[in-house]
Amino acid sequence: MASAVEAARVHAGVSFIELSEQAGITPAALADLLEERADFTMEDVAGIAAALDVPVTRLLPCAP
């Protein structure tokens, strides 16, 4: 999921700090999520999707 979030962030032209602020996640917590040191909660995913103006499903991994 971290790679999907990062790709969506770059595509949207949103900086790391902007995403953190708009999603309501501290920069340290966002870094942990993107570096896969922490697991995303549904609240995290919903906030990130809203901040990037993408559907939540765009950030979720696809099942094989």
mmCIF file of the N, C-alpha and C atoms, coordinates in Angstrom:
data_MODEL
# 
_entry.id   MODEL 
# 
loop_
_atom_site.group_PDB 
_atom_site.id 
_atom_site.type_symbol 
_atom_site.label_atom_id 
_atom_site.label_alt_id 
_atom_site.label_comp_id 
_atom_site.label_asym_id 
_atom_site.label_entity_id 
_atom_site.label_seq_id 
_atom_site.pdbx_PDB_ins_code 
_atom_site.Cartn_x 
_atom_site.Cartn_y 
_atom_site.Cartn_z 
_atom_site.occupancy 
_atom_site.B_iso_or_equiv 
_atom_site.pdbx_formal_charge 
_atom_site.auth_seq_id 
_atom_site.auth_comp_id 
_atom_site.auth_asym_id 
_atom_site.auth_atom_id 
_atom_site.pdbx_PDB_model_num 
ATOM 1   N N  . MET A 1 1  ? 0.820   -1.185  0.000  1.00 0.00 ? 1  MET A N  1 
ATOM 2   C CA . MET A 1 1  ? 0.000   0.000   0.000  1.00 0.00 ? 1  MET A CA 1 
ATOM 3   C C  . MET A 1 1  ? 0.867   1.252   0.000  1.00 0.00 ? 1  MET A C  1 
ATOM 4   N N  . ALA A 1 2  ? 2.014   1.185   0.638  1.00 0.00 ? 2  ALA A N  1 
ATOM 5   C CA . ALA A 1 2  ? 2.895   2.351   0.707  1.00 0.00 ? 2  ALA A CA 1 
ATOM 6   C C  . ALA A 1 2  ? 3.278   2.838   -0.687 1.00 0.00 ? 2  ALA A C  1 
ATOM 7   N N  . SER A 1 3  ? 3.561   1.913   -1.587 1.00 0.00 ? 3  SER A N  1 
ATOM 8   C CA . SER A 1 3  ? 3.959   2.329   -2.938 1.00 0.00 ? 3  SER A CA 1 
ATOM 9   C C  . SER A 1 3  ? 2.795   2.981   -3.679 1.00 0.00 ? 3  SER A C  1 
ATOM 10  N N  . ALA A 1 4  ? 1.576   2.503   -3.458 1.00 0.00 ? 4  ALA A N  1 
ATOM 11  C CA . ALA A 1 4  ? 0.404   3.112   -4.097 1.00 0.00 ? 4  ALA A CA 1 
ATOM 12  C C  . ALA A 1 4  ? 0.173   4.520   -3.564 1.00 0.00 ? 4  ALA A C  1 
ATOM 13  N N  . VAL A 1 5  ? 0.361   4.706   -2.265 1.00 0.00 ? 5  VAL A N  1 
ATOM 14  C CA . VAL A 1 5  ? 0.202   6.036   -1.669 1.00 0.00 ? 5  VAL A CA 1 
ATOM 15  C C  . VAL A 1 5  ? 1.257   6.982   -2.223 1.00 0.00 ? 5  VAL A C  1 
ATOM 16  N N  . GLU A 1 6  ? 2.488   6.525   -2.272 1.00 0.00 ? 6  GLU A N  1 
ATOM 17  C CA . GLU A 1 6  ? 3.569   7.382   -2.770 1.00 0.00 ? 6  GLU A CA 1 
ATOM 18  C C  . GLU A 1 6  ? 3.347   7.742   -4.237 1.00 0.00 ? 6  GLU A C  1 
ATOM 19  N N  . ALA A 1 7  ? 2.927   6.780   -5.043 1.00 0.00 ? 7  ALA A N  1 
ATOM 20  C CA . ALA A 1 7  ? 2.663   7.056   -6.460 1.00 0.00 ? 7  ALA A CA 1 
ATOM 21  C C  . ALA A 1 7  ? 1.524   8.062   -6.613 1.00 0.00 ? 7  ALA A C  1 
ATOM 22  N N  . ALA A 1 8  ? 0.479   7.908   -5.824 1.00 0.00 ? 8  ALA A N  1 
ATOM 23  C CA . ALA A 1 8  ? -0.653  8.839   -5.890 1.00 0.00 ? 8  ALA A CA 1 
ATOM 24  C C  . ALA A 1 8  ? -0.242  10.227  -5.417 1.00 0.00 ? 8  ALA A C  1 
ATOM 25  N N  . ARG A 1 9  ? 0.610   10.286  -4.409 1.00 0.00 ? 9  ARG A N  1 
ATOM 26  C CA . ARG A 1 9  ? 1.094   11.575  -3.892 1.00 0.00 ? 9  ARG A CA 1 
ATOM 27  C C  . ARG A 1 9  ? 1.883   12.312  -4.967 1.00 0.00 ? 9  ARG A C  1 
ATOM 28  N N  . VAL A 1 10 ? 2.797   11.613  -5.603 1.00 0.00 ? 10 VAL A N  1 
ATOM 29  C CA . VAL A 1 10 ? 3.622   12.220  -6.648 1.00 0.00 ? 10 VAL A CA 1 
ATOM 30  C C  . VAL A 1 10 ? 2.743   12.647  -7.827 1.00 0.00 ? 10 VAL A C  1 
ATOM 31  N N  . HIS A 1 11 ? 1.828   11.787  -8.228 1.00 0.00 ? 11 HIS A N  1 
ATOM 32  C CA . HIS A 1 11 ? 0.936   12.099  -9.348 1.00 0.00 ? 11 HIS A CA 1 
ATOM 33  C C  . HIS A 1 11 ? 0.105   13.349  -9.062 1.00 0.00 ? 11 HIS A C  1 
ATOM 34  N N  . ALA A 1 12 ? -0.325  13.499  -7.810 1.00 0.00 ? 12 ALA A N  1 
ATOM 35  C CA . ALA A 1 12 ? -1.144  14.657  -7.426 1.00 0.00 ? 12 ALA A CA 1 
ATOM 36  C C  . ALA A 1 12 ? -0.317  15.922  -7.238 1.00 0.00 ? 12 ALA A C  1 
ATOM 37  N N  . GLY A 1 13 ? 1.008   15.784  -7.224 1.00 0.00 ? 13 GLY A N  1 
ATOM 38  C CA . GLY A 1 13 ? 1.869   16.944  -7.027 1.00 0.00 ? 13 GLY A CA 1 
ATOM 39  C C  . GLY A 1 13 ? 1.798   17.502  -5.621 1.00 0.00 ? 13 GLY A C  1 
ATOM 40  N N  . VAL A 1 14 ? 1.558   16.616  -4.658 1.00 0.00 ? 14 VAL A N  1 
ATOM 41  C CA . VAL A 1 14 ? 1.429   17.012  -3.257 1.00 0.00 ? 14 VAL A CA 1 
ATOM 42  C C  . VAL A 1 14 ? 2.728   16.658  -2.538 1.00 0.00 ? 14 VAL A C  1 
ATOM 43  N N  . SER A 1 15 ? 3.252   17.591  -1.769 1.00 0.00 ? 15 SER A N  1 
ATOM 44  C CA . SER A 1 15 ? 4.479   17.310  -1.023 1.00 0.00 ? 15 SER A CA 1 
ATOM 45  C C  . SER A 1 15 ? 4.177   16.389  0.156  1.00 0.00 ? 15 SER A C  1 
ATOM 46  N N  . PHE A 1 16 ? 5.210   15.797  0.677  1.00 0.00 ? 16 PHE A N  1 
ATOM 47  C CA . PHE A 1 16 ? 5.088   14.922  1.846  1.00 0.00 ? 16 PHE A CA 1 
ATOM 48  C C  . PHE A 1 16 ? 4.437   15.676  3.006  1.00 0.00 ? 16 PHE A C  1 
ATOM 49  N N  . ILE A 1 17 ? 4.899   16.891  3.269  1.00 0.00 ? 17 ILE A N  1 
ATOM 50  C CA . ILE A 1 17 ? 4.360   17.689  4.379  1.00 0.00 ? 17 ILE A CA 1 
ATOM 51  C C  . ILE A 1 17 ? 2.908   18.065  4.117  1.00 0.00 ? 17 ILE A C  1 
ATOM 52  N N  . GLU A 1 18 ? 2.591   18.444  2.889  1.00 0.00 ? 18 GLU A N  1 
ATOM 53  C CA . GLU A 1 18 ? 1.195   18.769  2.552  1.00 0.00 ? 18 GLU A CA 1 
ATOM 54  C C  . GLU A 1 18 ? 0.289   17.569  2.783  1.00 0.00 ? 18 GLU A C  1 
ATOM 55  N N  . LEU A 1 19 ? 0.734   16.394  2.372  1.00 0.00 ? 19 LEU A N  1 
ATOM 56  C CA . LEU A 1 19 ? -0.064  15.191  2.575  1.00 0.00 ? 19 LEU A CA 1 
ATOM 57  C C  . LEU A 1 19 ? -0.258  14.931  4.057  1.00 0.00 ? 19 LEU A C  1 
ATOM 58  N N  . SER A 1 20 ? 0.795   15.058  4.809  1.00 0.00 ? 20 SER A N  1 
ATOM 59  C CA . SER A 1 20 ? 0.707   14.860  6.253  1.00 0.00 ? 20 SER A CA 1 
ATOM 60  C C  . SER A 1 20 ? -0.337  15.785  6.865  1.00 0.00 ? 20 SER A C  1 
ATOM 61  N N  . GLU A 1 21 ? -0.248  17.058  6.544  1.00 0.00 ? 21 GLU A N  1 
ATOM 62  C CA . GLU A 1 21 ? -1.175  18.048  7.103  1.00 0.00 ? 21 GLU A CA 1 
ATOM 63  C C  . GLU A 1 21 ? -2.609  17.786  6.663  1.00 0.00 ? 21 GLU A C  1 
ATOM 64  N N  . GLN A 1 22 ? -2.805  17.546  5.372  1.00 0.00 ? 22 GLN A N  1 
ATOM 65  C CA . GLN A 1 22 ? -4.158  17.373  4.842  1.00 0.00 ? 22 GLN A CA 1 
ATOM 66  C C  . GLN A 1 22 ? -4.801  16.067  5.293  1.00 0.00 ? 22 GLN A C  1 
ATOM 67  N N  . ALA A 1 23 ? -3.992  15.044  5.531  1.00 0.00 ? 23 ALA A N  1 
ATOM 68  C CA . ALA A 1 23 ? -4.522  13.749  5.959  1.00 0.00 ? 23 ALA A CA 1 
ATOM 69  C C  . ALA A 1 23 ? -4.668  13.663  7.475  1.00 0.00 ? 23 ALA A C  1 
ATOM 70  N N  . GLY A 1 24 ? -4.111  14.643  8.188  1.00 0.00 ? 24 GLY A N  1 
ATOM 71  C CA . GLY A 1 24 ? -4.204  14.620  9.642  1.00 0.00 ? 24 GLY A CA 1 
ATOM 72  C C  . GLY A 1 24 ? -3.313  13.576  10.287 1.00 0.00 ? 24 GLY A C  1 
ATOM 73  N N  . ILE A 1 25 ? -2.170  13.336  9.662  1.00 0.00 ? 25 ILE A N  1 
ATOM 74  C CA . ILE A 1 25 ? -1.202  12.355  10.156 1.00 0.00 ? 25 ILE A CA 1 
ATOM 75  C C  . ILE A 1 25 ? 0.108   13.089  10.393 1.00 0.00 ? 25 ILE A C  1 
ATOM 76  N N  . THR A 1 26 ? 0.745   12.856  11.524 1.00 0.00 ? 26 THR A N  1 
ATOM 77  C CA . THR A 1 26 ? 2.010   13.545  11.775 1.00 0.00 ? 26 THR A CA 1 
ATOM 78  C C  . THR A 1 26 ? 3.040   13.119  10.732 1.00 0.00 ? 26 THR A C  1 
ATOM 79  N N  . PRO A 1 27 ? 4.000   13.985  10.435 1.00 0.00 ? 27 PRO A N  1 
ATOM 80  C CA . PRO A 1 27 ? 5.041   13.601  9.477  1.00 0.00 ? 27 PRO A CA 1 
ATOM 81  C C  . PRO A 1 27 ? 5.774   12.324  9.892  1.00 0.00 ? 27 PRO A C  1 
ATOM 82  N N  . ALA A 1 28 ? 6.047   12.168  11.173 1.00 0.00 ? 28 ALA A N  1 
ATOM 83  C CA . ALA A 1 28 ? 6.748   10.962  11.639 1.00 0.00 ? 28 ALA A CA 1 
ATOM 84  C C  . ALA A 1 28 ? 5.903   9.715   11.403 1.00 0.00 ? 28 ALA A C  1 
ATOM 85  N N  . ALA A 1 29 ? 4.612   9.806   11.690 1.00 0.00 ? 29 ALA A N  1 
ATOM 86  C CA . ALA A 1 29 ? 3.727   8.655   11.484 1.00 0.00 ? 29 ALA A CA 1 
ATOM 87  C C  . ALA A 1 29 ? 3.587   8.341   9.999  1.00 0.00 ? 29 ALA A C  1 
ATOM 88  N N  . LEU A 1 30 ? 3.484   9.374   9.168  1.00 0.00 ? 30 LEU A N  1 
ATOM 89  C CA . LEU A 1 30 ? 3.386   9.155   7.724  1.00 0.00 ? 30 LEU A CA 1 
ATOM 90  C C  . LEU A 1 30 ? 4.664   8.508   7.194  1.00 0.00 ? 30 LEU A C  1 
ATOM 91  N N  . ALA A 1 31 ? 5.798   8.957   7.673  1.00 0.00 ? 31 ALA A N  1 
ATOM 92  C CA . ALA A 1 31 ? 7.069   8.348   7.258  1.00 0.00 ? 31 ALA A CA 1 
ATOM 93  C C  . ALA A 1 31 ? 7.101   6.873   7.638  1.00 0.00 ? 31 ALA A C  1 
ATOM 94  N N  . ASP A 1 32 ? 6.648   6.555   8.845  1.00 0.00 ? 32 ASP A N  1 
ATOM 95  C CA . ASP A 1 32 ? 6.606   5.151   9.274  1.00 0.00 ? 32 ASP A CA 1 
ATOM 96  C C  . ASP A 1 32 ? 5.706   4.326   8.357  1.00 0.00 ? 32 ASP A C  1 
ATOM 97  N N  . LEU A 1 33 ? 4.571   4.886   7.967  1.00 0.00 ? 33 LEU A N  1 
ATOM 98  C CA . LEU A 1 33 ? 3.655   4.176   7.073  1.00 0.00 ? 33 LEU A CA 1 
ATOM 99  C C  . LEU A 1 33 ? 4.289   3.952   5.704  1.00 0.00 ? 33 LEU A C  1 
ATOM 100 N N  . LEU A 1 34 ? 4.886   4.997   5.152  1.00 0.00 ? 34 LEU A N  1 
ATOM 101 C CA . LEU A 1 34 ? 5.449   4.902   3.805  1.00 0.00 ? 34 LEU A CA 1 
ATOM 102 C C  . LEU A 1 34 ? 6.718   4.059   3.751  1.00 0.00 ? 34 LEU A C  1 
ATOM 103 N N  . GLU A 1 35 ? 7.401   3.948   4.877  1.00 0.00 ? 35 GLU A N  1 
ATOM 104 C CA . GLU A 1 35 ? 8.604   3.109   4.932  1.00 0.00 ? 35 GLU A CA 1 
ATOM 105 C C  . GLU A 1 35 ? 8.288   1.723   5.487  1.00 0.00 ? 35 GLU A C  1 
ATOM 106 N N  . GLU A 1 36 ? 6.973   1.433   5.605  1.00 0.00 ? 36 GLU A N  1 
ATOM 107 C CA . GLU A 1 36 ? 6.469   0.125   6.030  1.00 0.00 ? 36 GLU A CA 1 
ATOM 108 C C  . GLU A 1 36 ? 6.965   -0.297  7.403  1.00 0.00 ? 36 GLU A C  1 
ATOM 109 N N  . ARG A 1 37 ? 7.135   0.690   8.292  1.00 0.00 ? 37 ARG A N  1 
ATOM 110 C CA . ARG A 1 37 ? 7.480   0.399   9.687  1.00 0.00 ? 37 ARG A CA 1 
ATOM 111 C C  . ARG A 1 37 ? 6.231   0.379   10.558 1.00 0.00 ? 37 ARG A C  1 
ATOM 112 N N  . ALA A 1 38 ? 5.088   0.727   9.966  1.00 0.00 ? 38 ALA A N  1 
ATOM 113 C CA . ALA A 1 38 ? 3.807   0.727   10.669 1.00 0.00 ? 38 ALA A CA 1 
ATOM 114 C C  . ALA A 1 38 ? 2.727   0.315   9.679  1.00 0.00 ? 38 ALA A C  1 
ATOM 115 N N  . ASP A 1 39 ? 1.629   -0.170  10.219 1.00 0.00 ? 39 ASP A N  1 
ATOM 116 C CA . ASP A 1 39 ? 0.504   -0.584  9.382  1.00 0.00 ? 39 ASP A CA 1 
ATOM 117 C C  . ASP A 1 39 ? -0.504  0.550   9.241  1.00 0.00 ? 39 ASP A C  1 
ATOM 118 N N  . PHE A 1 40 ? -1.081  0.666   8.063  1.00 0.00 ? 40 PHE A N  1 
ATOM 119 C CA . PHE A 1 40 ? -2.122  1.651   7.811  1.00 0.00 ? 40 PHE A CA 1 
ATOM 120 C C  . PHE A 1 40 ? -3.399  1.244   8.532  1.00 0.00 ? 40 PHE A C  1 
ATOM 121 N N  . THR A 1 41 ? -4.096  2.207   9.107  1.00 0.00 ? 41 THR A N  1 
ATOM 122 C CA . THR A 1 41 ? -5.447  1.974   9.611  1.00 0.00 ? 41 THR A CA 1 
ATOM 123 C C  . THR A 1 41 ? -6.417  2.435   8.529  1.00 0.00 ? 41 THR A C  1 
ATOM 124 N N  . MET A 1 42 ? -7.656  2.049   8.659  1.00 0.00 ? 42 MET A N  1 
ATOM 125 C CA . MET A 1 42 ? -8.657  2.518   7.697  1.00 0.00 ? 42 MET A CA 1 
ATOM 126 C C  . MET A 1 42 ? -8.786  4.034   7.774  1.00 0.00 ? 42 MET A C  1 
ATOM 127 N N  . GLU A 1 43 ? -8.622  4.584   8.971  1.00 0.00 ? 43 GLU A N  1 
ATOM 128 C CA . GLU A 1 43 ? -8.665  6.043   9.132  1.00 0.00 ? 43 GLU A CA 1 
ATOM 129 C C  . GLU A 1 43 ? -7.523  6.699   8.359  1.00 0.00 ? 43 GLU A C  1 
ATOM 130 N N  . ASP A 1 44 ? -6.332  6.106   8.433  1.00 0.00 ? 44 ASP A N  1 
ATOM 131 C CA . ASP A 1 44 ? -5.187  6.627   7.677  1.00 0.00 ? 44 ASP A CA 1 
ATOM 132 C C  . ASP A 1 44 ? -5.487  6.623   6.184  1.00 0.00 ? 44 ASP A C  1 
ATOM 133 N N  . VAL A 1 45 ? -5.970  5.490   5.699  1.00 0.00 ? 45 VAL A N  1 
ATOM 134 C CA . VAL A 1 45 ? -6.231  5.341   4.266  1.00 0.00 ? 45 VAL A CA 1 
ATOM 135 C C  . VAL A 1 45 ? -7.305  6.324   3.810  1.00 0.00 ? 45 VAL A C  1 
ATOM 136 N N  . ALA A 1 46 ? -8.356  6.459   4.603  1.00 0.00 ? 46 ALA A N  1 
ATOM 137 C CA . ALA A 1 46 ? -9.433  7.386   4.243  1.00 0.00 ? 46 ALA A CA 1 
ATOM 138 C C  . ALA A 1 46 ? -8.923  8.826   4.210  1.00 0.00 ? 46 ALA A C  1 
ATOM 139 N N  . GLY A 1 47 ? -8.111  9.206   5.189  1.00 0.00 ? 47 GLY A N  1 
ATOM 140 C CA . GLY A 1 47 ? -7.564  10.562  5.227  1.00 0.00 ? 47 GLY A CA 1 
ATOM 141 C C  . GLY A 1 47 ? -6.621  10.841  4.071  1.00 0.00 ? 47 GLY A C  1 
ATOM 142 N N  . ILE A 1 48 ? -5.796  9.873   3.754  1.00 0.00 ? 48 ILE A N  1 
ATOM 143 C CA . ILE A 1 48 ? -4.853  10.025  2.642  1.00 0.00 ? 48 ILE A CA 1 
ATOM 144 C C  . ILE A 1 48 ? -5.606  10.110  1.316  1.00 0.00 ? 48 ILE A C  1 
ATOM 145 N N  . ALA A 1 49 ? -6.591  9.237   1.134  1.00 0.00 ? 49 ALA A N  1 
ATOM 146 C CA . ALA A 1 49 ? -7.379  9.264   -0.100 1.00 0.00 ? 49 ALA A CA 1 
ATOM 147 C C  . ALA A 1 49 ? -8.082  10.609  -0.267 1.00 0.00 ? 49 ALA A C  1 
ATOM 148 N N  . ALA A 1 50 ? -8.651  11.118  0.807  1.00 0.00 ? 50 ALA A N  1 
ATOM 149 C CA . ALA A 1 50 ? -9.328  12.419  0.738  1.00 0.00 ? 50 ALA A CA 1 
ATOM 150 C C  . ALA A 1 50 ? -8.331  13.524  0.416  1.00 0.00 ? 50 ALA A C  1 
ATOM 151 N N  . ALA A 1 51 ? -7.165  13.480  1.046  1.00 0.00 ? 51 ALA A N  1 
ATOM 152 C CA . ALA A 1 51 ? -6.147  14.509  0.817  1.00 0.00 ? 51 ALA A CA 1 
ATOM 153 C C  . ALA A 1 51 ? -5.651  14.499  -0.626 1.00 0.00 ? 51 ALA A C  1 
ATOM 154 N N  . LEU A 1 52 ? -5.595  13.314  -1.223 1.00 0.00 ? 52 LEU A N  1 
ATOM 155 C CA . LEU A 1 52 ? -5.105  13.186  -2.594 1.00 0.00 ? 52 LEU A CA 1 
ATOM 156 C C  . LEU A 1 52 ? -6.233  13.208  -3.624 1.00 0.00 ? 52 LEU A C  1 
ATOM 157 N N  . ASP A 1 53 ? -7.468  13.285  -3.145 1.00 0.00 ? 53 ASP A N  1 
ATOM 158 C CA . ASP A 1 53 ? -8.646  13.309  -4.016 1.00 0.00 ? 53 ASP A CA 1 
ATOM 159 C C  . ASP A 1 53 ? -8.681  12.096  -4.939 1.00 0.00 ? 53 ASP A C  1 
ATOM 160 N N  . VAL A 1 54 ? -8.465  10.924  -4.337 1.00 0.00 ? 54 VAL A N  1 
ATOM 161 C CA . VAL A 1 54 ? -8.552  9.661   -5.069 1.00 0.00 ? 54 VAL A CA 1 
ATOM 162 C C  . VAL A 1 54 ? -9.474  8.726   -4.288 1.00 0.00 ? 54 VAL A C  1 
ATOM 163 N N  . PRO A 1 55 ? -10.078 7.754   -4.965 1.00 0.00 ? 55 PRO A N  1 
ATOM 164 C CA . PRO A 1 55 ? -10.890 6.784   -4.232 1.00 0.00 ? 55 PRO A CA 1 
ATOM 165 C C  . PRO A 1 55 ? -10.000 5.900   -3.356 1.00 0.00 ? 55 PRO A C  1 
ATOM 166 N N  . VAL A 1 56 ? -10.534 5.486   -2.233 1.00 0.00 ? 56 VAL A N  1 
ATOM 167 C CA . VAL A 1 56 ? -9.788  4.612   -1.318 1.00 0.00 ? 56 VAL A CA 1 
ATOM 168 C C  . VAL A 1 56 ? -9.299  3.372   -2.052 1.00 0.00 ? 56 VAL A C  1 
ATOM 169 N N  . THR A 1 57 ? -10.106 2.846   -2.943 1.00 0.00 ? 57 THR A N  1 
ATOM 170 C CA . THR A 1 57 ? -9.743  1.618   -3.653 1.00 0.00 ? 57 THR A CA 1 
ATOM 171 C C  . THR A 1 57 ? -8.470  1.765   -4.477 1.00 0.00 ? 57 THR A C  1 
ATOM 172 N N  . ARG A 1 58 ? -8.137  2.981   -4.870 1.00 0.00 ? 58 ARG A N  1 
ATOM 173 C CA . ARG A 1 58 ? -6.896  3.197   -5.640 1.00 0.00 ? 58 ARG A CA 1 
ATOM 174 C C  . ARG A 1 58 ? -5.656  2.937   -4.782 1.00 0.00 ? 58 ARG A C  1 
ATOM 175 N N  . LEU A 1 59 ? -5.809  3.046   -3.469 1.00 0.00 ? 59 LEU A N  1 
ATOM 176 C CA . LEU A 1 59 ? -4.673  2.881   -2.572 1.00 0.00 ? 59 LEU A CA 1 
ATOM 177 C C  . LEU A 1 59 ? -4.548  1.463   -2.027 1.00 0.00 ? 59 LEU A C  1 
ATOM 178 N N  . LEU A 1 60 ? -5.606  0.669   -2.168 1.00 0.00 ? 60 LEU A N  1 
ATOM 179 C CA . LEU A 1 60 ? -5.599  -0.681  -1.611 1.00 0.00 ? 60 LEU A CA 1 
ATOM 180 C C  . LEU A 1 60 ? -4.882  -1.647  -2.543 1.00 0.00 ? 60 LEU A C  1 
ATOM 181 N N  . PRO A 1 61 ? -4.158  -2.602  -1.959 1.00 0.00 ? 61 PRO A N  1 
ATOM 182 C CA . PRO A 1 61 ? -3.486  -3.595  -2.804 1.00 0.00 ? 61 PRO A CA 1 
ATOM 183 C C  . PRO A 1 61 ? -4.513  -4.492  -3.485 1.00 0.00 ? 61 PRO A C  1 
ATOM 184 N N  . CYS A 1 62 ? -4.179  -4.956  -4.661 1.00 0.00 ? 62 CYS A N  1 
ATOM 185 C CA . CYS A 1 62 ? -5.053  -5.866  -5.403 1.00 0.00 ? 62 CYS A CA 1 
ATOM 186 C C  . CYS A 1 62 ? -4.797  -7.288  -4.932 1.00 0.00 ? 62 CYS A C  1 
ATOM 187 N N  . ALA A 1 63 ? -5.857  -8.048  -4.815 1.00 0.00 ? 63 ALA A N  1 
ATOM 188 C CA . ALA A 1 63 ? -5.711  -9.462  -4.453 1.00 0.00 ? 63 ALA A CA 1 
ATOM 189 C C  . ALA A 1 63 ? -5.214  -10.229 -5.675 1.00 0.00 ? 63 ALA A C  1 
ATOM 190 N N  . PRO A 1 64 ? -4.359  -11.222 -5.452 1.00 0.00 ? 64 PRO A N  1 
ATOM 191 C CA . PRO A 1 64 ? -3.853  -12.000 -6.594 1.00 0.00 ? 64 PRO A CA 1 
ATOM 192 C C  . PRO A 1 64 ? -4.931  -12.844 -7.233 1.00 0.00 ? 64 PRO A C  1 
# 
